[in-house]
Amino acid sequence: MSERVAIVGAGLAGSLLGCYLARRGLSVTLYERRADPRVGQPERGRSINLAISERGLDALRRIGLVDQVMADALPMKGRMIHPVDGPLDFQQYSASGDRAINSISRGTLNNALLDAAAAAPGVEVLFEHRLLELDSASGAMVFETPAGKVEATADVVLGADGAGSAVRERLVAEGAVRDEVDFLDYGYKELSIPAVDGEFALDPGALHIWPRGTSMMIALPNPDRSFTCTLFWPAGNFDALSNRESIERYFAEQYPDLLPLAPSLVGDYQHNPVGVLGTVHTRPWQANGRTALIGDAAHAIVPFYGQGANCAFEDVVELDRCLSDTGGSWARALPLFEHRRRVNAEAIAEMALGNFIEMRDKVASPVFRLTKRIEHALERAFPGRYVSRYELVSFSTTPYAEVQGRVRRQHQYLAAAGLLGAAVLTAAARAARAAGRRR
């Protein structure tokens, strides 16, 4: 294979994809609209810490990057629930209690992957190149750069440029694809909890959640012993707090344990931007057998299952597998990639929306806690036969669509078993009453 491949977007998926394609001996150019993120200050309040789990780790292991890339990650073995009042409640993720998802900042992960891509043979990374024009049939591109417009061509163009993809925008303008973005009526804003005397202010082995019914906040640990907090509120609610007094009063009422730990809370709240959340639906993901979308550019999801990056990394693995299965034919590999991945992308998009409701509304409920205890007991009693949705999503590489089907069947079996058990108990009670009457 000697094709010249252009990857538009040097974020998480684009950088990892560059590493995979370099392994195939391809000539790869990564085009990134931003300046090099490894120098200068990161964009304020836009990170949302990532939770890398088995799917992402598997993608990194396959090319020997897991130790290098995950060096600064922190394992989280469960959720720590912060009620308005009352004690904290730790809920472990796995039945065994020893499995963890890994907190890492988006910037740290991106920089590590960029380093790996830039060091790979045959890979060139060009920053401050914003895509203006694209001909999906010829691979001709025009970029805006600080030095003016630059033209380029490639045999294959892959859009890995995120939910607001310029590649997808150009494909839509051509009429090659259709897209739809289902925006959630929620926004997010980041806050921070610094280290206290050089130590974590909260348990670093947990993903912290402040569930408040129609809203919530989460906090994930960082290597510098700080926490990145993210508020997920109905979009209009952010404007309701307009000054220091109203901000402090609200947080004292709704997040009473946070205020003493977050000295920069008011400034963070007033100056950090409100981000938007949504699900991207695109059809098809490729055009002319030489231009395609991957990761968030094709199917961005909301972040509530911690699977956005994991799903994008799994995309890279599948595209690489499709190239192997088609003898390196991009014209055959790109439609095959979409065929194999679309159903799984749709499945995790649905589960991510469902998990938002669970995190926001249910995790503090006694019924939810009891259900989780029963679920973990079943996993221990029937290892490998009963596996929870969370374990299958976060701690396996079982295709997302298969996860949905398996969990549905497990619930049907349990419901049937419950009905059978109830029938047996009812019959036994009737028999006992009849025997008593005969005596």
ZIBELFEN-V463832 format. One record per pair of residues at least 12 apart in sequence whose C-alpha atoms are under 10 Angstrom apart, sorted by the first residue. I is the first residue (numbers start at 1). J is the second residue. Records with the same first field share a line. If there is no record, write none. Layout:
I = J  J
This chain:
1 = 24  25  26  27  327  328  329
2 = 24  25  26  27  155
3 = 25  26  27  28  154  155  156  328  330
4 = 26  27  28  29  122  153  154  155  156  157
5 = 18  21  22  26  27  28  29  30  123  139  153  154  155  156  157  158  290  291
6 = 18  27  28  29  30  31  123  124  139  141  152  153  154  155  156  157  158  159  291
7 = 28  29  30  31  32  125  154  156  157  158  159  160  161  167  291  292  293  294
8 = 29  30  31  32  33  126  129  130  131  157  158  159  160  161  162  165  166  167  293
9 = 30  31  32  33  34  125  126  127  129  130  131  158  159  160  161  162  165  166  167  297
10 = 29  30  31  32  33  34  36  37  110  111  113  114  117  125  126  127  159  160  161  162
11 = 30  31  32  34  37  106  107  109  110  111  113  114  160  161  162
12 = 106  107  109  110  111  112  113  114  160  161  162  295  309  310  312  313
13 = 110  113  159  160  161  162  294  295  296  297  309  310  311  312  313  314  315  316
14 = 30  31  32  110  113  114  117  158  159  160  161  162  294  295  312  313  316
15 = 30  110  111  112  113  114  115  116  117  118  123  125  160
16 = 59  60  63  65  110  112  113  114  116  117  312  313  316  317
17 = 30  113  117  158  160  294  312  313  315  316  317  319  320
18 = 30  113  114  116  117  118  120  122  123  124  125  316
19 = 60  63  65  113  114  115  116  117  118  119  120  121  122  123  316
20 = 59  60  62  63  117  120  316  317  319  320
21 = 117  120  121  122  123  316  319  320  323
22 = 117  119  120  121  122  123
23 = 63  120  121  122
24 = 122  320  323  324  328
25 = 120  121  122  123
26 = 121  122  123
27 = 121  122  123  124  154
28 = 117  120  121  122  123  124  125  154  156  157
29 = 118  122  123  124  125  126  154  157
30 = 114  117  118  123  124  125  126  127  129  158  160
31 = 124  125  126  127  128  129  130  131  143  159  160  161
32 = 125  126  127  128  129  130  131  160  161
33 = 126  127  128  129  130  131  143  144  145  161  166
34 = 126  127  128  129  130
35 = 126  127  128  129
36 = 111  114  125  126  127  128
37 = 107  108  110  111  114  127
38 = 107  108  110  111  112  114  115
39 = 111
42 = 107
43 = 107  272
44 = 190  268  271  272  273
45 = 188  189  190  191  192  228  229  230  268  269  271  272  273  274  275
46 = 106  107  188  189  190  230  272  273  274  275
47 = 105  106  107  189  190  228  230  275
48 = 104  105  106  107  188  189  190  218  219  220  228  229  230  231  275  303
49 = 102  103  104  105  106  107  108  109  190  218  219  220  221  222  227  228  229  230  303  306
50 = 73  101  102  103  104  105  106  107  109  220  303  306  307  308  309  310
51 = 73  74  75  76  100  101  102  103  104  105  106  207  220  303  305  306  307  308  309  310  394
52 = 70  73  74  75  100  101  102  103  104  109  306  307  308  309  310  311  313  394
53 = 75  99  100  101  102  103  306  307  309  310  393  394  395  396  397
54 = 99  100  101  102  310  314  391  392  393  394  395  396  397
55 = 307  309  310  311  312  313  314  317  393  394  395  396  397  398  399
56 = 307  308  309  310  311  312  313  314  317  394  397
57 = 69  70  102  310  313  314  395  397
58 = 310  313  314  317  396  397
59 = 310  312  313  314  315  316  317  318
60 = 113  313  314  317
62 = 317
65 = 112  113  116
68 = 112  113  116
69 = 104  108  109  110  111  112  113  115  116
70 = 102  103  104  108  109  112
71 = 104  108  109  112  223
72 = 102  103  104  105  108  109  112  222  223  224
73 = 101  102  103  104  105  108  109  221  222  223
74 = 100  101  102  103  104  204  205  206  220  221  222  223
75 = 99  100  101  102  103  104  204  205  206  207  221
76 = 92  93  98  99  100  101  102  103  203  204  205  206  207  208  220  221
77 = 90  91  92  93  94  97  98  99  100  101  102  204  205  206  207
78 = 90  91  92  93  94  97  98  99  100  101  205  206  207  208
79 = 91  92  93  205  206  207  208  209  218  359  363
80 = 92  202  203  205  206  207  208  209  210  218  219  363
81 = 206  207  208  209  210  211  218  359  363  364
82 = 208  209  210  211  212  217  218  255  256  257  258  364
83 = 209  210  211  212  254  255  256  257  364
84 = 210  211  212  252  253  254  255  256  257
85 = 253  254  255  256  257
88 = 208  364
89 = 208  209  363  364  369
90 = 206  207  208
91 = 206  207  363  369  372  373
92 = 206  372  373  376
93 = 206  372  376  388  390  391  394  395
94 = 372  375  376  379  387  388  390  391  394  395
95 = 372  373  374  375  376  377  378  379  380  383  387  388  391
96 = 376  377  379  380
97 = 376
99 = 391  394  395
100 = 205  206  394  395
101 = 205  206  207  306  394  395
102 = 205  206  207  220  221  306
103 = 204  205  206  207  219  220  221  222  223  306
104 = 220  221  222  223
105 = 220  221  222  223  228
106 = 309
126 = 145
127 = 145  146
128 = 143  144  145  146  147
129 = 142  143  144  145  146  147  148  149  150
130 = 142  143  144  145  146  149  150  166
131 = 143  144  145  149  150  151  165  166  167  170
132 = 144  149  150  151  166  167  169  170
133 = 151  166  167  169  170  171
134 = 151  152  153  157  166  167  168  169  170  171  173  174  291
135 = 153  157  167  170  171  174  291
136 = 156  157  167  170  171  174  176  286  287  288  289  290  291  292
137 = 155  156  157  176  287  288  289  290  291
138 = 153  154  155  156  157  288  290  291
139 = 152  153  154  155  156  157  158  288  290  291
140 = 152  153  154  155  156  157
141 = 153  154  157
154 = 290  291
155 = 290  291  330
156 = 288  289  290  291  292  330  331
157 = 286  287  289  290  291  292  293
158 = 286  290  291  292  293  294  297  334
159 = 285  286  291  292  293  294  295  296  297  298
160 = 292  293  294  295  296  297  298  312
161 = 293  294  295  296  297  298
162 = 280  293  294  295  296  297  298  299  300  312
163 = 181  277  278  279  280  295  296  297  298  299  300  301
164 = 181  280  296  297  298  300
165 = 293  296  297  298
166 = 297
167 = 291  292  293  297  298
168 = 282  285  286  291  292  293  297  298
169 = 297
171 = 284  285  286  287  291  292  293
172 = 282  283
175 = 287
176 = 283  284  285  286  287  288
177 = 282  283  284  285  286  287
178 = 281  282  283  284  285
179 = 280  281  282  283  284  285  298  299
180 = 278  279  280  281  282  283  299
181 = 277  278  279  280  281  282  299  300  301
182 = 277  278  279  280  281  301
183 = 276  277  278  279  280  302
184 = 234  235  276  277  278  279  302  353
185 = 233  234  235  236  276  277  278
186 = 214  215  231  232  233  234  235  236  237  238  274  275  276  277  278
187 = 230  231  232  233  234  235  236  237  238  273  274  275  276  277  278
188 = 216  217  229  230  231  232  233  234  235  238  272  273  274  275  276  277
189 = 217  229  230  231  232  233  238  268  269  270  271  272  273  274  275  276
190 = 217  218  219  228  229  230  231  232  265  268  269  271  272  273  274  275
191 = 217  218  219  227  228  229  230  231  262  264  265  266  267  268  269  272
192 = 219  220  226  227  228  229  230  258  261  262  263  264  265  268  269
193 = 219  220  221  225  226  227  228  229  258  259  260  261  262  263  264  265
194 = 221  222  224  225  226  227  228  261  262  263  264
195 = 222  224  225  226  227  261  262
196 = 225  226  261
197 = 225
198 = 224  225  226
199 = 224  225  226
200 = 221  222  223  224  225  226  227
201 = 221  225  226  227  261  262
202 = 219  220  221  225  226  227  261
203 = 220  221  227
204 = 219  220  221  222  223  225  226  227
205 = 220  221
206 = 219  220  221
207 = 219  220  221  227
208 = 220  221  227  229
209 = 229  230  231  359  360  363  364
210 = 231  254  255  258  359  360  363  364
211 = 232  254  255  357  358  359  360  361  362  363  364
212 = 233  254  255  359  360  361  362  364
213 = 357  358  359  360  361  362  363  364
214 = 232  233  234  357  360  361
215 = 231  232  233  234  237  356  357  359  360  361
216 = 230  231  232  233  234  254  255  356  359  360  361
217 = 229  230  231  232  233  255  359  360
218 = 230  231  232  359  360
219 = 231
227 = 262
229 = 258  262
231 = 269  274
232 = 274  275  276  277  356  360
233 = 274  360
235 = 274  275  276  277
238 = 269  270  274
239 = 270  274
241 = 269  270
242 = 269  270
243 = 266  269  270
244 = 265  266  267  269  270
245 = 266
246 = 266
247 = 265  266  269  270
248 = 265  266
251 = 265  266
276 = 302
277 = 300  301  302  303
278 = 300  301  302  303  349  353
279 = 296  298  299  300  301  302  303  346  349  350  352  353
280 = 296  297  298  299  300  301  302  346  349
281 = 296  297  298  299  300  301  342  345  346  349
282 = 297  298  299  300  342
283 = 298  299  338  342
284 = 298  335  338  339  342
285 = 297  298  299  334  335  337  338  339  342
286 = 298  331  334  335  337  338
287 = 331  334  335
288 = 330  331  334  335
289 = 329  330  331  332  333  334  335
290 = 329  330  331  332  333  334  335
291 = 330  331  334
292 = 330  334  335  337  338
293 = 334  338
294 = 312  313  315  316  319  337  338  341
295 = 308  309  310  311  312  313  314  315  316  345
296 = 308  309  311  312  315  345
297 = 312
298 = 312  338  342  345
299 = 311  312  342  345  346  348  349
300 = 312  345  346  349
301 = 345  346  348  349  350  351  352  353
302 = 348  349  350  351  352  353  355  356
303 = 349  352  353  355  356
304 = 349  351  352  353  354  355  356  357  358  359  360
305 = 348  349  351  352  353  354  355  356  359  390  393  394
306 = 352  355  393  394
307 = 348  349  351  352  393  394
308 = 345  348  349  352
310 = 393  394
311 = 341  344  345  348  349  400
312 = 345
314 = 341  397  399
315 = 337  338  340  341  342  344  345
316 = 337
318 = 333  336  337  338  340  341
319 = 333  334  336  337  338  340  341
320 = 333  337
321 = 333  336  337
322 = 334  335  336  337  338  340
323 = 336  337
340 = 399
341 = 399  400  401
342 = 401
343 = 399  400  401  402
344 = 399  400  401  402  403  404
345 = 399  400  401
346 = 400  401
347 = 399  400  401  402  403  404  405
348 = 393  399  400  401  403  404
349 = 400
350 = 404
351 = 389  393  400  401  403  404
355 = 390
372 = 388
375 = 387  388  389
376 = 388
379 = 391
385 = 410
386 = 406  407  410  411
387 = 403  406  407  410
388 = 403  406  407  410
389 = 403  404  406  407  408  410
390 = 403  407
391 = 403
392 = 404  406  407
